[in-house]
Amino acid sequence: MYKFILLDLDNTILDFDTTERNSFKKIIESFSMRYDFEILNQYKKINTSLWKLLEQGKVTRDIVLNTRFSEFFKLYNIAVDGEKVEKQFRQYLNESSDFVPNAESTLIELKRMGKKLYAASNGVHSTQVQRLTNAGILHLFDDMFISEKVGFEKPSIHFFNYCFDNIKNFERDKTIMVGDSISSDIQGAINASIDSCYYKHNKDLDCLNASYTINDISELLDIVK
């Protein structure tokens, strides 16, 4: 039986794809550009590449956040202040609180079952706290482990050791990491020698290394009983 549940946030609890898409659209339109999925995909390629480098410890968080838009707009021969655009983008992100299907009811049921819930996210602390507050679920978490505050990114063992050191009466064999990212959530769990649950979140990519795989977050309830 699992007692301690580490939960990724973006695309595991909160629908980051929708949030990102809507926020990016507002940024694009502020530069009088026409939004479409092709232009969104161009941004995502740059953004994903930078976050992968961050996971690998090759760049800093500031480089990711403050250069992703300047690099993107270079593709269209537009010079922008990357840090300034990032601040506006961050404000749009903060305003959103969309859930993935069944996430809210699953969290409520997990708490009813007496589980200890911990946010374990690679992200900006203020943004994640604000989004969980907007969604009305911040109180369901026993603690927040956000990489910006932790000082390390998933899948680093240092990220998970920080979590373990700050969980009261921690028991490794009663702990599970739940998330949609193979490279950060599942690999991080492997690095930390804890079980993992891969939430596919409409992905075609399977993960043979995960302890469990689910297609709906509500399936987690049967796993942790």
mmCIF file of the C-alpha atoms, coordinates in Angstrom:
data_MODEL
# 
_entry.id   MODEL 
# 
loop_
_atom_site.group_PDB 
_atom_site.id 
_atom_site.type_symbol 
_atom_site.label_atom_id 
_atom_site.label_alt_id 
_atom_site.label_comp_id 
_atom_site.label_asym_id 
_atom_site.label_entity_id 
_atom_site.label_seq_id 
_atom_site.pdbx_PDB_ins_code 
_atom_site.Cartn_x 
_atom_site.Cartn_y 
_atom_site.Cartn_z 
_atom_site.occupancy 
_atom_site.B_iso_or_equiv 
_atom_site.pdbx_formal_charge 
_atom_site.auth_seq_id 
_atom_site.auth_comp_id 
_atom_site.auth_asym_id 
_atom_site.auth_atom_id 
_atom_site.pdbx_PDB_model_num 
ATOM 1   C CA . MET A 1 1   ? 0.000   0.000  0.000   1.00 0.00 ? 1   MET A CA 1 
ATOM 2   C CA . TYR A 1 2   ? 1.285   3.447  -0.894  1.00 0.00 ? 2   TYR A CA 1 
ATOM 3   C CA . LYS A 1 3   ? 1.081   6.194  1.703   1.00 0.00 ? 3   LYS A CA 1 
ATOM 4   C CA . PHE A 1 4   ? 3.231   8.965  0.207   1.00 0.00 ? 4   PHE A CA 1 
ATOM 5   C CA . ILE A 1 5   ? 2.299   10.131 -3.297  1.00 0.00 ? 5   ILE A CA 1 
ATOM 6   C CA . LEU A 1 6   ? 4.559   12.492 -5.220  1.00 0.00 ? 6   LEU A CA 1 
ATOM 7   C CA . LEU A 1 7   ? 2.560   14.140 -7.984  1.00 0.00 ? 7   LEU A CA 1 
ATOM 8   C CA . ASP A 1 8   ? 3.832   15.981 -11.000 1.00 0.00 ? 8   ASP A CA 1 
ATOM 9   C CA . LEU A 1 9   ? 1.572   18.959 -11.765 1.00 0.00 ? 9   LEU A CA 1 
ATOM 10  C CA . ASP A 1 10  ? 1.714   19.934 -15.435 1.00 0.00 ? 10  ASP A CA 1 
ATOM 11  C CA . ASN A 1 11  ? -0.329  17.510 -17.562 1.00 0.00 ? 11  ASN A CA 1 
ATOM 12  C CA . THR A 1 12  ? -0.754  15.235 -14.548 1.00 0.00 ? 12  THR A CA 1 
ATOM 13  C CA . ILE A 1 13  ? -3.032  17.352 -12.359 1.00 0.00 ? 13  ILE A CA 1 
ATOM 14  C CA . LEU A 1 14  ? -3.333  20.626 -14.268 1.00 0.00 ? 14  LEU A CA 1 
ATOM 15  C CA . ASP A 1 15  ? -3.890  20.791 -18.019 1.00 0.00 ? 15  ASP A CA 1 
ATOM 16  C CA . PHE A 1 16  ? -0.731  22.626 -18.996 1.00 0.00 ? 16  PHE A CA 1 
ATOM 17  C CA . ASP A 1 17  ? -1.222  22.054 -22.732 1.00 0.00 ? 17  ASP A CA 1 
ATOM 18  C CA . THR A 1 18  ? -4.391  24.153 -22.709 1.00 0.00 ? 18  THR A CA 1 
ATOM 19  C CA . THR A 1 19  ? -2.831  26.769 -20.437 1.00 0.00 ? 19  THR A CA 1 
ATOM 20  C CA . GLU A 1 20  ? 0.288   27.042 -22.574 1.00 0.00 ? 20  GLU A CA 1 
ATOM 21  C CA . ARG A 1 21  ? -1.672  27.223 -25.801 1.00 0.00 ? 21  ARG A CA 1 
ATOM 22  C CA . ASN A 1 22  ? -3.980  29.993 -24.601 1.00 0.00 ? 22  ASN A CA 1 
ATOM 23  C CA . SER A 1 23  ? -1.147  31.989 -23.031 1.00 0.00 ? 23  SER A CA 1 
ATOM 24  C CA . PHE A 1 24  ? 1.059   31.661 -26.101 1.00 0.00 ? 24  PHE A CA 1 
ATOM 25  C CA . LYS A 1 25  ? -1.809  32.784 -28.342 1.00 0.00 ? 25  LYS A CA 1 
ATOM 26  C CA . LYS A 1 26  ? -2.116  35.997 -26.339 1.00 0.00 ? 26  LYS A CA 1 
ATOM 27  C CA . ILE A 1 27  ? 1.624   36.645 -26.684 1.00 0.00 ? 27  ILE A CA 1 
ATOM 28  C CA . ILE A 1 28  ? 1.568   36.064 -30.430 1.00 0.00 ? 28  ILE A CA 1 
ATOM 29  C CA . GLU A 1 29  ? -1.432  38.305 -30.969 1.00 0.00 ? 29  GLU A CA 1 
ATOM 30  C CA . SER A 1 30  ? 0.220   41.081 -28.953 1.00 0.00 ? 30  SER A CA 1 
ATOM 31  C CA . PHE A 1 31  ? 2.865   41.178 -31.715 1.00 0.00 ? 31  PHE A CA 1 
ATOM 32  C CA . SER A 1 32  ? 0.154   41.317 -34.413 1.00 0.00 ? 32  SER A CA 1 
ATOM 33  C CA . MET A 1 33  ? 1.064   37.826 -35.601 1.00 0.00 ? 33  MET A CA 1 
ATOM 34  C CA . ARG A 1 34  ? -1.475  35.254 -36.723 1.00 0.00 ? 34  ARG A CA 1 
ATOM 35  C CA . TYR A 1 35  ? -1.685  32.314 -34.337 1.00 0.00 ? 35  TYR A CA 1 
ATOM 36  C CA . ASP A 1 36  ? -1.860  28.751 -35.631 1.00 0.00 ? 36  ASP A CA 1 
ATOM 37  C CA . PHE A 1 37  ? -0.683  25.318 -34.520 1.00 0.00 ? 37  PHE A CA 1 
ATOM 38  C CA . GLU A 1 38  ? 2.396   25.452 -36.740 1.00 0.00 ? 38  GLU A CA 1 
ATOM 39  C CA . ILE A 1 39  ? 3.689   28.545 -34.999 1.00 0.00 ? 39  ILE A CA 1 
ATOM 40  C CA . LEU A 1 40  ? 2.878   26.980 -31.606 1.00 0.00 ? 40  LEU A CA 1 
ATOM 41  C CA . ASN A 1 41  ? 4.852   23.880 -32.547 1.00 0.00 ? 41  ASN A CA 1 
ATOM 42  C CA . GLN A 1 42  ? 7.856   26.020 -33.495 1.00 0.00 ? 42  GLN A CA 1 
ATOM 43  C CA . TYR A 1 43  ? 7.805   27.526 -30.012 1.00 0.00 ? 43  TYR A CA 1 
ATOM 44  C CA . LYS A 1 44  ? 7.346   24.127 -28.379 1.00 0.00 ? 44  LYS A CA 1 
ATOM 45  C CA . LYS A 1 45  ? 10.407  22.721 -30.160 1.00 0.00 ? 45  LYS A CA 1 
ATOM 46  C CA . ILE A 1 46  ? 12.584  25.501 -28.762 1.00 0.00 ? 46  ILE A CA 1 
ATOM 47  C CA . ASN A 1 47  ? 11.008  25.331 -25.310 1.00 0.00 ? 47  ASN A CA 1 
ATOM 48  C CA . THR A 1 48  ? 11.239  21.536 -25.033 1.00 0.00 ? 48  THR A CA 1 
ATOM 49  C CA . SER A 1 49  ? 14.860  21.570 -26.148 1.00 0.00 ? 49  SER A CA 1 
ATOM 50  C CA . LEU A 1 50  ? 15.778  24.124 -23.483 1.00 0.00 ? 50  LEU A CA 1 
ATOM 51  C CA . TRP A 1 51  ? 13.947  22.234 -20.707 1.00 0.00 ? 51  TRP A CA 1 
ATOM 52  C CA . LYS A 1 52  ? 15.742  19.022 -21.687 1.00 0.00 ? 52  LYS A CA 1 
ATOM 53  C CA . LEU A 1 53  ? 19.062  20.837 -21.334 1.00 0.00 ? 53  LEU A CA 1 
ATOM 54  C CA . LEU A 1 54  ? 17.940  22.065 -17.907 1.00 0.00 ? 54  LEU A CA 1 
ATOM 55  C CA . GLU A 1 55  ? 17.070  18.514 -16.807 1.00 0.00 ? 55  GLU A CA 1 
ATOM 56  C CA . GLN A 1 56  ? 20.567  17.495 -17.885 1.00 0.00 ? 56  GLN A CA 1 
ATOM 57  C CA . GLY A 1 57  ? 22.143  20.335 -15.904 1.00 0.00 ? 57  GLY A CA 1 
ATOM 58  C CA . LYS A 1 58  ? 23.561  21.995 -19.020 1.00 0.00 ? 58  LYS A CA 1 
ATOM 59  C CA . VAL A 1 59  ? 21.786  25.353 -18.694 1.00 0.00 ? 59  VAL A CA 1 
ATOM 60  C CA . THR A 1 60  ? 20.259  27.382 -15.888 1.00 0.00 ? 60  THR A CA 1 
ATOM 61  C CA . ARG A 1 61  ? 16.585  28.055 -15.294 1.00 0.00 ? 61  ARG A CA 1 
ATOM 62  C CA . ASP A 1 62  ? 17.074  31.744 -16.109 1.00 0.00 ? 62  ASP A CA 1 
ATOM 63  C CA . ILE A 1 63  ? 18.462  30.845 -19.525 1.00 0.00 ? 63  ILE A CA 1 
ATOM 64  C CA . VAL A 1 64  ? 15.433  28.667 -20.253 1.00 0.00 ? 64  VAL A CA 1 
ATOM 65  C CA . LEU A 1 65  ? 12.874  31.237 -19.205 1.00 0.00 ? 65  LEU A CA 1 
ATOM 66  C CA . ASN A 1 66  ? 14.524  34.394 -20.462 1.00 0.00 ? 66  ASN A CA 1 
ATOM 67  C CA . THR A 1 67  ? 15.754  33.195 -23.849 1.00 0.00 ? 67  THR A CA 1 
ATOM 68  C CA . ARG A 1 68  ? 13.007  30.890 -25.133 1.00 0.00 ? 68  ARG A CA 1 
ATOM 69  C CA . PHE A 1 69  ? 10.955  33.752 -26.556 1.00 0.00 ? 69  PHE A CA 1 
ATOM 70  C CA . SER A 1 70  ? 13.906  35.689 -27.943 1.00 0.00 ? 70  SER A CA 1 
ATOM 71  C CA . GLU A 1 71  ? 15.029  32.500 -29.714 1.00 0.00 ? 71  GLU A CA 1 
ATOM 72  C CA . PHE A 1 72  ? 11.528  31.848 -30.987 1.00 0.00 ? 72  PHE A CA 1 
ATOM 73  C CA . PHE A 1 73  ? 10.979  35.346 -32.379 1.00 0.00 ? 73  PHE A CA 1 
ATOM 74  C CA . LYS A 1 74  ? 14.361  35.205 -34.117 1.00 0.00 ? 74  LYS A CA 1 
ATOM 75  C CA . LEU A 1 75  ? 12.760  32.674 -36.458 1.00 0.00 ? 75  LEU A CA 1 
ATOM 76  C CA . TYR A 1 76  ? 10.502  35.477 -37.669 1.00 0.00 ? 76  TYR A CA 1 
ATOM 77  C CA . ASN A 1 77  ? 13.185  38.193 -37.676 1.00 0.00 ? 77  ASN A CA 1 
ATOM 78  C CA . ILE A 1 78  ? 11.651  39.939 -34.674 1.00 0.00 ? 78  ILE A CA 1 
ATOM 79  C CA . ALA A 1 79  ? 13.917  41.212 -31.891 1.00 0.00 ? 79  ALA A CA 1 
ATOM 80  C CA . VAL A 1 80  ? 12.310  41.086 -28.451 1.00 0.00 ? 80  VAL A CA 1 
ATOM 81  C CA . ASP A 1 81  ? 13.321  41.437 -24.832 1.00 0.00 ? 81  ASP A CA 1 
ATOM 82  C CA . GLY A 1 82  ? 13.062  37.765 -23.848 1.00 0.00 ? 82  GLY A CA 1 
ATOM 83  C CA . GLU A 1 83  ? 12.816  38.505 -20.140 1.00 0.00 ? 83  GLU A CA 1 
ATOM 84  C CA . LYS A 1 84  ? 10.030  41.045 -20.625 1.00 0.00 ? 84  LYS A CA 1 
ATOM 85  C CA . VAL A 1 85  ? 7.981   38.702 -22.825 1.00 0.00 ? 85  VAL A CA 1 
ATOM 86  C CA . GLU A 1 86  ? 8.513   35.904 -20.319 1.00 0.00 ? 86  GLU A CA 1 
ATOM 87  C CA . LYS A 1 87  ? 7.063   38.031 -17.521 1.00 0.00 ? 87  LYS A CA 1 
ATOM 88  C CA . GLN A 1 88  ? 3.915   38.664 -19.556 1.00 0.00 ? 88  GLN A CA 1 
ATOM 89  C CA . PHE A 1 89  ? 3.657   34.993 -20.481 1.00 0.00 ? 89  PHE A CA 1 
ATOM 90  C CA . ARG A 1 90  ? 4.074   34.060 -16.814 1.00 0.00 ? 90  ARG A CA 1 
ATOM 91  C CA . GLN A 1 91  ? 1.194   36.347 -15.871 1.00 0.00 ? 91  GLN A CA 1 
ATOM 92  C CA . TYR A 1 92  ? -1.052  34.594 -18.385 1.00 0.00 ? 92  TYR A CA 1 
ATOM 93  C CA . LEU A 1 93  ? 0.011   31.182 -17.040 1.00 0.00 ? 93  LEU A CA 1 
ATOM 94  C CA . ASN A 1 94  ? -0.736  32.261 -13.480 1.00 0.00 ? 94  ASN A CA 1 
ATOM 95  C CA . GLU A 1 95  ? -4.324  33.065 -14.413 1.00 0.00 ? 95  GLU A CA 1 
ATOM 96  C CA . SER A 1 96  ? -5.114  29.534 -15.577 1.00 0.00 ? 96  SER A CA 1 
ATOM 97  C CA . SER A 1 97  ? -6.293  26.554 -13.539 1.00 0.00 ? 97  SER A CA 1 
ATOM 98  C CA . ASP A 1 98  ? -7.664  23.950 -15.963 1.00 0.00 ? 98  ASP A CA 1 
ATOM 99  C CA . PHE A 1 99  ? -7.634  20.345 -14.717 1.00 0.00 ? 99  PHE A CA 1 
ATOM 100 C CA . VAL A 1 100 ? -6.805  17.174 -16.596 1.00 0.00 ? 100 VAL A CA 1 
ATOM 101 C CA . PRO A 1 101 ? -9.914  14.941 -16.642 1.00 0.00 ? 101 PRO A CA 1 
ATOM 102 C CA . ASN A 1 102 ? -10.857 13.549 -13.205 1.00 0.00 ? 102 ASN A CA 1 
ATOM 103 C CA . ALA A 1 103 ? -7.865  15.129 -11.452 1.00 0.00 ? 103 ALA A CA 1 
ATOM 104 C CA . GLU A 1 104 ? -9.771  17.114 -8.843  1.00 0.00 ? 104 GLU A CA 1 
ATOM 105 C CA . SER A 1 105 ? -12.054 14.242 -7.805  1.00 0.00 ? 105 SER A CA 1 
ATOM 106 C CA . THR A 1 106 ? -9.051  11.892 -7.675  1.00 0.00 ? 106 THR A CA 1 
ATOM 107 C CA . LEU A 1 107 ? -7.135  14.187 -5.328  1.00 0.00 ? 107 LEU A CA 1 
ATOM 108 C CA . ILE A 1 108 ? -10.157 14.565 -3.069  1.00 0.00 ? 108 ILE A CA 1 
ATOM 109 C CA . GLU A 1 109 ? -10.608 10.800 -2.905  1.00 0.00 ? 109 GLU A CA 1 
ATOM 110 C CA . LEU A 1 110 ? -6.905  10.231 -2.205  1.00 0.00 ? 110 LEU A CA 1 
ATOM 111 C CA . LYS A 1 111 ? -7.132  12.598 0.770   1.00 0.00 ? 111 LYS A CA 1 
ATOM 112 C CA . ARG A 1 112 ? -10.276 10.835 1.971   1.00 0.00 ? 112 ARG A CA 1 
ATOM 113 C CA . MET A 1 113 ? -8.260  7.608  1.878   1.00 0.00 ? 113 MET A CA 1 
ATOM 114 C CA . GLY A 1 114 ? -5.682  9.183  4.178   1.00 0.00 ? 114 GLY A CA 1 
ATOM 115 C CA . LYS A 1 115 ? -2.882  9.519  1.619   1.00 0.00 ? 115 LYS A CA 1 
ATOM 116 C CA . LYS A 1 116 ? -0.129  12.110 1.934   1.00 0.00 ? 116 LYS A CA 1 
ATOM 117 C CA . LEU A 1 117 ? 0.067   14.174 -1.251  1.00 0.00 ? 117 LEU A CA 1 
ATOM 118 C CA . TYR A 1 118 ? 3.117   16.130 -2.372  1.00 0.00 ? 118 TYR A CA 1 
ATOM 119 C CA . ALA A 1 119 ? 3.508   18.288 -5.463  1.00 0.00 ? 119 ALA A CA 1 
ATOM 120 C CA . ALA A 1 120 ? 6.777   17.361 -7.196  1.00 0.00 ? 120 ALA A CA 1 
ATOM 121 C CA . SER A 1 121 ? 7.241   19.658 -10.164 1.00 0.00 ? 121 SER A CA 1 
ATOM 122 C CA . ASN A 1 122 ? 9.925   21.108 -12.384 1.00 0.00 ? 122 ASN A CA 1 
ATOM 123 C CA . GLY A 1 123 ? 8.606   24.630 -12.559 1.00 0.00 ? 123 GLY A CA 1 
ATOM 124 C CA . VAL A 1 124 ? 8.440   28.158 -11.231 1.00 0.00 ? 124 VAL A CA 1 
ATOM 125 C CA . HIS A 1 125 ? 7.311   28.087 -7.604  1.00 0.00 ? 125 HIS A CA 1 
ATOM 126 C CA . SER A 1 126 ? 5.088   31.179 -7.652  1.00 0.00 ? 126 SER A CA 1 
ATOM 127 C CA . THR A 1 127 ? 3.343   30.029 -10.835 1.00 0.00 ? 127 THR A CA 1 
ATOM 128 C CA . GLN A 1 128 ? 2.588   26.540 -9.533  1.00 0.00 ? 128 GLN A CA 1 
ATOM 129 C CA . VAL A 1 129 ? 1.322   27.842 -6.193  1.00 0.00 ? 129 VAL A CA 1 
ATOM 130 C CA . GLN A 1 130 ? -0.868  30.432 -7.920  1.00 0.00 ? 130 GLN A CA 1 
ATOM 131 C CA . ARG A 1 131 ? -2.362  27.898 -10.330 1.00 0.00 ? 131 ARG A CA 1 
ATOM 132 C CA . LEU A 1 132 ? -3.146  25.425 -7.537  1.00 0.00 ? 132 LEU A CA 1 
ATOM 133 C CA . THR A 1 133 ? -4.676  28.265 -5.523  1.00 0.00 ? 133 THR A CA 1 
ATOM 134 C CA . ASN A 1 134 ? -6.810  29.341 -8.474  1.00 0.00 ? 134 ASN A CA 1 
ATOM 135 C CA . ALA A 1 135 ? -7.912  25.746 -8.934  1.00 0.00 ? 135 ALA A CA 1 
ATOM 136 C CA . GLY A 1 136 ? -8.940  25.548 -5.272  1.00 0.00 ? 136 GLY A CA 1 
ATOM 137 C CA . ILE A 1 137 ? -6.781  22.500 -4.505  1.00 0.00 ? 137 ILE A CA 1 
ATOM 138 C CA . LEU A 1 138 ? -3.678  23.899 -2.812  1.00 0.00 ? 138 LEU A CA 1 
ATOM 139 C CA . HIS A 1 139 ? -4.993  22.742 0.581   1.00 0.00 ? 139 HIS A CA 1 
ATOM 140 C CA . LEU A 1 140 ? -5.055  19.119 -0.621  1.00 0.00 ? 140 LEU A CA 1 
ATOM 141 C CA . PHE A 1 141 ? -1.247  18.982 -0.743  1.00 0.00 ? 141 PHE A CA 1 
ATOM 142 C CA . ASP A 1 142 ? 0.772   18.248 2.375   1.00 0.00 ? 142 ASP A CA 1 
ATOM 143 C CA . ASP A 1 143 ? 3.791   20.047 0.894   1.00 0.00 ? 143 ASP A CA 1 
ATOM 144 C CA . MET A 1 144 ? 5.087   21.568 -2.323  1.00 0.00 ? 144 MET A CA 1 
ATOM 145 C CA . PHE A 1 145 ? 8.391   20.450 -3.830  1.00 0.00 ? 145 PHE A CA 1 
ATOM 146 C CA . ILE A 1 146 ? 9.026   22.756 -6.787  1.00 0.00 ? 146 ILE A CA 1 
ATOM 147 C CA . SER A 1 147 ? 12.416  22.607 -8.468  1.00 0.00 ? 147 SER A CA 1 
ATOM 148 C CA . GLU A 1 148 ? 12.951  26.364 -8.337  1.00 0.00 ? 148 GLU A CA 1 
ATOM 149 C CA . LYS A 1 149 ? 12.836  26.199 -4.514  1.00 0.00 ? 149 LYS A CA 1 
ATOM 150 C CA . VAL A 1 150 ? 14.390  22.737 -4.162  1.00 0.00 ? 150 VAL A CA 1 
ATOM 151 C CA . GLY A 1 151 ? 17.443  23.805 -6.162  1.00 0.00 ? 151 GLY A CA 1 
ATOM 152 C CA . PHE A 1 152 ? 17.478  20.711 -8.367  1.00 0.00 ? 152 PHE A CA 1 
ATOM 153 C CA . GLU A 1 153 ? 15.399  19.413 -11.269 1.00 0.00 ? 153 GLU A CA 1 
ATOM 154 C CA . LYS A 1 154 ? 13.811  16.016 -11.693 1.00 0.00 ? 154 LYS A CA 1 
ATOM 155 C CA . PRO A 1 155 ? 15.221  13.453 -12.488 1.00 0.00 ? 155 PRO A CA 1 
ATOM 156 C CA . SER A 1 156 ? 18.150  14.401 -10.240 1.00 0.00 ? 156 SER A CA 1 
ATOM 157 C CA . ILE A 1 157 ? 18.492  12.205 -7.172  1.00 0.00 ? 157 ILE A CA 1 
ATOM 158 C CA . HIS A 1 158 ? 19.138  15.426 -5.253  1.00 0.00 ? 158 HIS A CA 1 
ATOM 159 C CA . PHE A 1 159 ? 15.602  16.616 -6.024  1.00 0.00 ? 159 PHE A CA 1 
ATOM 160 C CA . PHE A 1 160 ? 14.127  13.426 -4.603  1.00 0.00 ? 160 PHE A CA 1 
ATOM 161 C CA . ASN A 1 161 ? 16.456  13.326 -1.597  1.00 0.00 ? 161 ASN A CA 1 
ATOM 162 C CA . TYR A 1 162 ? 15.263  16.824 -0.721  1.00 0.00 ? 162 TYR A CA 1 
ATOM 163 C CA . CYS A 1 163 ? 11.663  15.588 -0.898  1.00 0.00 ? 163 CYS A CA 1 
ATOM 164 C CA . PHE A 1 164 ? 12.412  12.561 1.272   1.00 0.00 ? 164 PHE A CA 1 
ATOM 165 C CA . ASP A 1 165 ? 14.279  14.638 3.845   1.00 0.00 ? 165 ASP A CA 1 
ATOM 166 C CA . ASN A 1 166 ? 11.232  16.898 4.202   1.00 0.00 ? 166 ASN A CA 1 
ATOM 167 C CA . ILE A 1 167 ? 8.520   14.239 4.416   1.00 0.00 ? 167 ILE A CA 1 
ATOM 168 C CA . LYS A 1 168 ? 7.674   13.387 8.010   1.00 0.00 ? 168 LYS A CA 1 
ATOM 169 C CA . ASN A 1 169 ? 8.056   9.688  8.839   1.00 0.00 ? 169 ASN A CA 1 
ATOM 170 C CA . PHE A 1 170 ? 9.095   8.952  5.261   1.00 0.00 ? 170 PHE A CA 1 
ATOM 171 C CA . GLU A 1 171 ? 9.040   5.325  4.111   1.00 0.00 ? 171 GLU A CA 1 
ATOM 172 C CA . ARG A 1 172 ? 10.627  4.608  0.739   1.00 0.00 ? 172 ARG A CA 1 
ATOM 173 C CA . ASP A 1 173 ? 8.696   1.390  0.090   1.00 0.00 ? 173 ASP A CA 1 
ATOM 174 C CA . LYS A 1 174 ? 5.392   3.201  0.614   1.00 0.00 ? 174 LYS A CA 1 
ATOM 175 C CA . THR A 1 175 ? 6.190   6.016  -1.810  1.00 0.00 ? 175 THR A CA 1 
ATOM 176 C CA . ILE A 1 176 ? 5.237   6.401  -5.476  1.00 0.00 ? 176 ILE A CA 1 
ATOM 177 C CA . MET A 1 177 ? 5.980   9.080  -8.084  1.00 0.00 ? 177 MET A CA 1 
ATOM 178 C CA . VAL A 1 178 ? 3.160   9.872  -10.520 1.00 0.00 ? 178 VAL A CA 1 
ATOM 179 C CA . GLY A 1 179 ? 3.741   11.860 -13.690 1.00 0.00 ? 179 GLY A CA 1 
ATOM 180 C CA . ASP A 1 180 ? 3.500   12.145 -17.450 1.00 0.00 ? 180 ASP A CA 1 
ATOM 181 C CA . SER A 1 181 ? 7.210   12.584 -18.228 1.00 0.00 ? 181 SER A CA 1 
ATOM 182 C CA . ILE A 1 182 ? 9.383   9.532  -18.804 1.00 0.00 ? 182 ILE A CA 1 
ATOM 183 C CA . SER A 1 183 ? 12.601  11.547 -18.694 1.00 0.00 ? 183 SER A CA 1 
ATOM 184 C CA . SER A 1 184 ? 11.919  13.426 -15.455 1.00 0.00 ? 184 SER A CA 1 
ATOM 185 C CA . ASP A 1 185 ? 9.182   11.640 -13.472 1.00 0.00 ? 185 ASP A CA 1 
ATOM 186 C CA . ILE A 1 186 ? 9.787   7.981  -14.276 1.00 0.00 ? 186 ILE A CA 1 
ATOM 187 C CA . GLN A 1 187 ? 13.572  8.217  -14.591 1.00 0.00 ? 187 GLN A CA 1 
ATOM 188 C CA . GLY A 1 188 ? 13.634  10.284 -11.415 1.00 0.00 ? 188 GLY A CA 1 
ATOM 189 C CA . ALA A 1 189 ? 11.733  7.584  -9.544  1.00 0.00 ? 189 ALA A CA 1 
ATOM 190 C CA . ILE A 1 190 ? 14.184  4.979  -10.820 1.00 0.00 ? 190 ILE A CA 1 
ATOM 191 C CA . ASN A 1 191 ? 17.111  7.132  -9.700  1.00 0.00 ? 191 ASN A CA 1 
ATOM 192 C CA . ALA A 1 192 ? 15.505  7.472  -6.268  1.00 0.00 ? 192 ALA A CA 1 
ATOM 193 C CA . SER A 1 193 ? 14.631  3.761  -5.967  1.00 0.00 ? 193 SER A CA 1 
ATOM 194 C CA . ILE A 1 194 ? 10.910  4.319  -5.550  1.00 0.00 ? 194 ILE A CA 1 
ATOM 195 C CA . ASP A 1 195 ? 7.948   2.997  -7.541  1.00 0.00 ? 195 ASP A CA 1 
ATOM 196 C CA . SER A 1 196 ? 6.489   5.031  -10.375 1.00 0.00 ? 196 SER A CA 1 
ATOM 197 C CA . CYS A 1 197 ? 3.207   5.498  -12.202 1.00 0.00 ? 197 CYS A CA 1 
ATOM 198 C CA . TYR A 1 198 ? 3.334   6.760  -15.786 1.00 0.00 ? 198 TYR A CA 1 
ATOM 199 C CA . TYR A 1 199 ? 0.288   8.813  -16.774 1.00 0.00 ? 199 TYR A CA 1 
ATOM 200 C CA . LYS A 1 200 ? 0.238   8.633  -20.572 1.00 0.00 ? 200 LYS A CA 1 
ATOM 201 C CA . HIS A 1 201 ? -1.911  11.777 -20.950 1.00 0.00 ? 201 HIS A CA 1 
ATOM 202 C CA . ASN A 1 202 ? -2.928  10.992 -24.530 1.00 0.00 ? 202 ASN A CA 1 
ATOM 203 C CA . LYS A 1 203 ? 0.634   10.116 -25.547 1.00 0.00 ? 203 LYS A CA 1 
ATOM 204 C CA . ASP A 1 204 ? 1.495   7.304  -27.943 1.00 0.00 ? 204 ASP A CA 1 
ATOM 205 C CA . LEU A 1 205 ? 4.772   6.687  -26.129 1.00 0.00 ? 205 LEU A CA 1 
ATOM 206 C CA . ASP A 1 206 ? 4.833   3.668  -23.814 1.00 0.00 ? 206 ASP A CA 1 
ATOM 207 C CA . CYS A 1 207 ? 7.170   3.310  -20.839 1.00 0.00 ? 207 CYS A CA 1 
ATOM 208 C CA . LEU A 1 208 ? 8.318   -0.178 -19.964 1.00 0.00 ? 208 LEU A CA 1 
ATOM 209 C CA . ASN A 1 209 ? 10.386  1.052  -17.011 1.00 0.00 ? 209 ASN A CA 1 
ATOM 210 C CA . ALA A 1 210 ? 7.430   2.400  -15.022 1.00 0.00 ? 210 ALA A CA 1 
ATOM 211 C CA . SER A 1 211 ? 5.969   0.306  -12.202 1.00 0.00 ? 211 SER A CA 1 
ATOM 212 C CA . TYR A 1 212 ? 2.480   1.133  -13.508 1.00 0.00 ? 212 TYR A CA 1 
ATOM 213 C CA . THR A 1 213 ? 0.932   2.851  -16.518 1.00 0.00 ? 213 THR A CA 1 
ATOM 214 C CA . ILE A 1 214 ? -2.457  4.579  -16.485 1.00 0.00 ? 214 ILE A CA 1 
ATOM 215 C CA . ASN A 1 215 ? -4.509  6.338  -19.152 1.00 0.00 ? 215 ASN A CA 1 
ATOM 216 C CA . ASP A 1 216 ? -6.787  8.222  -16.752 1.00 0.00 ? 216 ASP A CA 1 
ATOM 217 C CA . ILE A 1 217 ? -5.569  9.785  -13.521 1.00 0.00 ? 217 ILE A CA 1 
ATOM 218 C CA . SER A 1 218 ? -8.499  8.219  -11.642 1.00 0.00 ? 218 SER A CA 1 
ATOM 219 C CA . GLU A 1 219 ? -6.898  4.795  -12.217 1.00 0.00 ? 219 GLU A CA 1 
ATOM 220 C CA . LEU A 1 220 ? -4.362  5.810  -9.590  1.00 0.00 ? 220 LEU A CA 1 
ATOM 221 C CA . LEU A 1 221 ? -6.963  5.122  -6.908  1.00 0.00 ? 221 LEU A CA 1 
ATOM 222 C CA . ASP A 1 222 ? -6.864  1.377  -7.521  1.00 0.00 ? 222 ASP A CA 1 
ATOM 223 C CA . ILE A 1 223 ? -3.057  1.355  -7.504  1.00 0.00 ? 223 ILE A CA 1 
ATOM 224 C CA . VAL A 1 224 ? -2.606  3.044  -4.128  1.00 0.00 ? 224 VAL A CA 1 
ATOM 225 C CA . LYS A 1 225 ? -5.286  1.108  -2.220  1.00 0.00 ? 225 LYS A CA 1 
# 
